Amino acid sequence: MSERRFARDTILLAGLVAVCAVSVGCGKKDKKDLQAYATAQELYDEGSRHLAERDLNKARRVLEQVYYTPEDRARLEPLVRLRIADAVFYQGTDLALIDARSLYLDFVTLYGDHSEAPYAQFQAGVSSLGQGNDPTRDQSQTLRAIQDFRVVIDRFPDSRYAIAARDMIGSAESKLAEHEFVVGRFYMKKKAWEAAANRFKVVVERYPSYRDKDKLYFNLGKALIRGNSAPEGRIYLDKLLKDYPKSDYIKEANGLLAEKPAVDSAEG
């Protein structure tokens, strides 16, 4: 008799839960409270599914409801923290990326020996690099990203993220180089030739892998010639002609080289 009563009560409870789930009267709060009946693993799986579907707000809400038993805390709590960081990261705004970086670094601090620690440290760098994509903006976050990626290489040299971190450092340095170039172009528009040349020289000296070398050599040569350093400017224009004979800047470079004697005589 007691077994039948238990079965009946179980069915009634299941029916009540089903009705409450679709009833307007139960409200959002009660629907949220029903998550307490799920296990930590079930909530983690559900949150991960929403994350994969890029339903980021729902993923975070579900993951933040995970309640751990002593048995599953050690295994699941690090993963839940990491997926919450991912949910913040994929929002993609500058503010979200700042918060995501903090969450990733918290993970590394708390779980430095975890197998996902290299990923978290790598994502901290990606979070920094994702800010300030416009090369005209301050690049302090790009410098911070390089520091984060170097930690991956130094601390987790055998992880697959160490290789990726090296590639990302290259991308970060390209951003820094482009920033210097953009500032140099700004000075050229102001006819501040020496200041422009100094910016372009930073790119030449610090970022040898800069991709648009023909553009760089042309602008540096022009800034030097206009800034009364014609012999040095000629070196870079000649290098442009030699190394990039099909460059779009060839015609303008030849024009600058042709006018040099007039500039030199005017200086005399």
Residue, then its C-alpha position, 0 to 999 in steps of 0.5 A: m500500500s505504501e509503495r502504491r502511495f509513493a508511486r502516486d505521489t511521485i506521479l502527482l509531483a511530476g504532473l505539478v512540475a509539468v503544469c508549473a513549467v507551462s503555466v503563466g501563474c508560476g512565473k519566471k521565478d518558479k521556473k528558475d527555481l526548478q533548476a534546483y531539481a537538476t544535478a550539477q552535471e545536468l545544469y553544466d551540460e545544459g549551460s554548455r549547450h546554450l553556449a554552443e548555440r550562442d544563447l549567451n545570457k541563458a547559458r550564463r543564467v543556467l551555469e550560475q545556478v549550479y549547486y555542487t555536492p562534495e563529490d562533484r565540486a572538484r570536477l565541475e566547479p572549474l569547468v563551470r567557471l570557465r564556461i561562464a567566462d566563455a559566455v562573457f567573452y563571446q558577447g564581444t563588447d569591450l566591457a565584456l572582454i575586460d570582464a572575461r579577461s578577469l574571469y579567465l585569469d581568476f581561473v588560472t590563479l585558482y586552478g593553475d594545474h588544471s588541464e584547461a589552464p593554458y586555454a584560460q591564459f590564452q583566452a585572457g590574451v585574446s580578450s585583451l587583443g580584441q579590444g582597441n581593434d582600431p589602430t588609431r586607438d590607444q594600444s595598451q591592451t595590445l601590449r597587455a595581450i602580448q604579456d598574456f600570450r608570453v605567459v602561455i609560452d613560458r608557463f605552459p610551453d608543452s601545450r598546444y596553446a603555446i604555438a597559438a600564442r606565438d601566432m597571436i603575438g605576431s598578430a598583436e605586433s602587427k597591430l602595434a606596427e600599424h598603430e605607429f604607421v597611422v600616427g606617422r601618417f597623421y604627422m605627415k598630414k600636418k607636415a611634421w616631417e621629422a615626427a612622421a619619419n621617427r614613427f616610421k623608423v619605429v616600424v622598421e626597427r621594431y617590427p621587421s615582419y611588417r607586411d606592407k613594407d613598400k608602403l612603409y619605405f615610400n612614406l619614410g622616404k618621403a618624410l625624410i626628403r620633405g624633412n631635409s634628409a634627402p640622402e637618407g630618404r633616397i635610401y628607402l625609396d631605392k629600396l622600394l624600387k629594388d625590393y618591390p618593383k610592382s608596388d603601387y608606390i613606384k610611380e610616386a617614388n620615381g617622382l620624388l627621386a626626380e625632384k630631389p636635385a631641385v630640392d637640394s639646390a633650393e636647400g643650397 
